Amino acid sequence: MENAVAESIRPHAENVLVLFDHHDPKLRKERRTPGGILLPDDVEPTPVDAIPAVIVAAGPGRYAPWNPSVFLPSECAGKEGKRCWVDNKHSGQPVPINGVEHRMVREQDVLMVDE
């Protein structure tokens, strides 16, 4: 299903469409405290933590502001389906697709991508 979304949606410029892990049952992991207590799904990490997500689609990039003839390609382009970590769960705009809330974030909010 995510492949169909990635083919039909192409973000503009340096935007990246992500799906946070807590929305995808396949990616949801059992979370435990160091003492072994199981945390329920509704317990969210604090907003300052890096939030794990999956790249659904990425824009091609943007032109350099200092020289419009220089194109800066997106580092997330071509990495659809890869895990990434987003700076803040409140970053970006919510985008509901097929009843699931995705987020459109700027590429600069993506901290790292799992190769």
N, C-alpha and C positions, 0 to 999 in steps of 0.2 A: 504494500500500500504506500509506503514512504517513497518508493521509486516512482510511482505514478505522480505523487505530489511534487517530487523534485523535477520531473519532466514537464509538468504543467505550470510551475511557478518559477520565475526567474527574478530574484531580487535586483534592484537597480543599484548601480555604482558599487560602493563598498559595503553594502548591507548583507547580512547573513541570516537566514531563517534557521532557527534551532528549535529543538524539542527537548525540554528539560526532562531528566530521567524520571522524576516522580510522576510524570504523565504517561509513561510508556511501561506497561506491566512487564514486558520482556526485559527491560533494562533496570527495573526496580530491584534493589538489593536489600537483603535483610540487614538492618542497622542495629548494632549492639553497642552498648557503652563498654569501656574497658573492664568494668566489673561483670559484664555478661548480661546485663538487662536489655531485653529486646525493646526497641523503640517503635511505636506505632507509625504508620505511614503519614499521619497528619502532623508529625513533629518535623518542622522545617529547620534547616540550618539558619544561622543568623545572616542578615543581609550583607555582612562584610566578608563572608566566606565565598570562595570560588564555587560556583554551582556546576555540577556535571551536566552535560547536554550532548545531543547528537546533531551534527550539521545535516540539515535537510536539503538546503539549496544555498548557493552563494552567488553574489553578483560578480561581474567580470573585473571590477576595479574602478579607478578614477584617473582623471588627468591631473598632473601636478599643478598646484596653484601658482607656482613660480614660473612655470613654462607650459602653456597649454598644449604644446606639441609632444610632451613627454607623457606616456601612459604608464601608470603604476598598477600592475596587475594585482588582484586580490590574492593573498596567501591562502585563503580558504577555498578558492575556486578549484573544482575538481576533487574536493575532499568530502563529498557527500557521503553520509553513512559513517563517518569517523566520529569518535568521541572527542569532545572538546570541553573546556572549562570556561564559563562565562563569569565576568567580574562580579556581577551583582544580579540577584534574581529580579530586581525591580528595573533593570536596564531594558531598553527596547520597548517595542509596542506589541501588545497582544494581538495575535492573528488567529482567529478560530478557523480551523480547516477540518471538515468532516466531524465536527463536534469535539475536536481535541484542540486545546489552546497551545499554539506555537508562539514563538517570540521572534520578532524581527529586530536584531541587534546590529550595531555598527561593528565593523571588523575590529576596531580598536578595543572593543569590550571582550573579545575572545582572547583569553590569556594564553592558552596553549591548545595544541591539537595532538591527539594520540596518533602517531604514525603507525 
